[in-house]
Amino acid sequence: MSNVGIVIVSHSPLVAEGTADMVRQMVGDEVPLAWCGGNGHGGLGTNVEAIMGAIERAWSDAGVAILVDLGGAETNSEMAVEMIGEPRAQKIIVCNAPIVEGAVMAATEASGGASLKEVVATAHELSPS
Amino acid sequence: MRALDLSRLITAAADTIVDHAEELTALDQAIGDGDHGLNMKRGFEALRSDANVFAAKPLPDALKAIGTKLVMTVGGASGPLFGTLFIALGKEISADPDNANLTAAFGKAIEAVAARGKSQVGQKTMLDVLQPVRDALAGEKTAAEIADIADAAAKATVPMKALRGRASFLGDRSIGHMDAGARSTALLVRTLAQIIGDKA
């Protein structure tokens, strides 16, 4: 798919899945979408391997925007991008935006064929400065 | 560093973390999300089971592989932070480092951890132990002195107010508790210093 992909990373698998569900219902199937959440052991948390897997599932040559909740989700997402490595890493951006609103707005922008830069800018507009 | 030494270092580091897992979790329950001990235990047990694999590699490659393993197995924010420390150390260190090379590489590794955590010294994190240890290395302190400096530095995080990580959400309520990441860092420093000190 040529539209920018969206990855949702939350400490809670329920939040991640629920956010992805909102994106699907409000935006449709026009964007590659993946989510991950939880520590893989039944608890809250995020882990690098799961995030790398989600990036693979949502991969688009137009790039991938990642929406995260709390600090560890951001740190782990940045680590995942680094471990995926170049040349793909430069097409993946971790957004500084609220996870639910950011995911829906970024996906809406992406569904119209916007560039990664435009998708990320749309998500960032939601971030309190 | 000979292969046998590295295997022994990894095993000893893992034993220390496993022995202190409950203490680390208790520290993290006070001001964090309460999983630091369990997360670190999982990561270091994974290191221990592959200790011979790491030890068979040249030191820079071994450190990078150790860091990558920690990233993948620790989980939580500690995985990328401790993982970055070892990966960056592996990138900067020589195969047979002298003190100057070790000190320089350690300094670069601390910068990488600070960048990864968007943190700096004084914010009640592992950096508050790593930086004094680097300074002690530069000052050519003995292994025993370095271990004591690391312990004192971890204790010094007690009166600090957390400015990064989950503990920072608590604001002033984070004061009066030792940072769990600072404690695990000091534990690792003491273990490594003891073994390297024995050899010297």
Contacts between the chains, C-beta under 8 A, distances in Angstrom:
chain1	res1	chain2	res2	distance
A	39	B	35	7.2
A	39	B	39	7.8
A	39	B	75	4.8
A	39	B	76	6.7
A	40	B	75	6.7
A	41	B	75	7.6
A	43	B	35	6.6
A	44	B	33	7.0
A	45	B	33	7.8
A	45	B	35	6.8
A	45	B	75	5.6
A	45	B	76	5.2
A	46	B	75	7.8
A	46	B	76	7.6
A	47	B	72	7.9
A	47	B	75	4.5
A	47	B	76	7.7
A	47	B	79	7.0
A	48	B	71	5.2
A	48	B	72	6.2
A	48	B	79	6.2
A	48	B	80	6.5
A	49	B	72	5.3
A	70	B	166	7.5
A	71	B	77	6.5
A	71	B	164	7.5
A	71	B	165	6.1
A	71	B	166	7.2
A	72	B	76	5.9
A	72	B	77	3.7
A	72	B	165	7.8
A	72	B	166	7.7
A	75	B	77	5.0
A	75	B	80	5.0
A	75	B	81	7.2
A	75	B	116	6.4
A	75	B	117	6.5
A	76	B	77	6.9
A	76	B	79	7.0
A	76	B	80	5.7
A	78	B	80	7.4
A	78	B	116	7.0
A	79	B	71	5.9
A	79	B	79	7.5
A	79	B	80	3.8
A	79	B	83	7.0
A	79	B	84	7.2
A	79	B	116	7.0
A	83	B	68	7.4
A	83	B	71	7.0
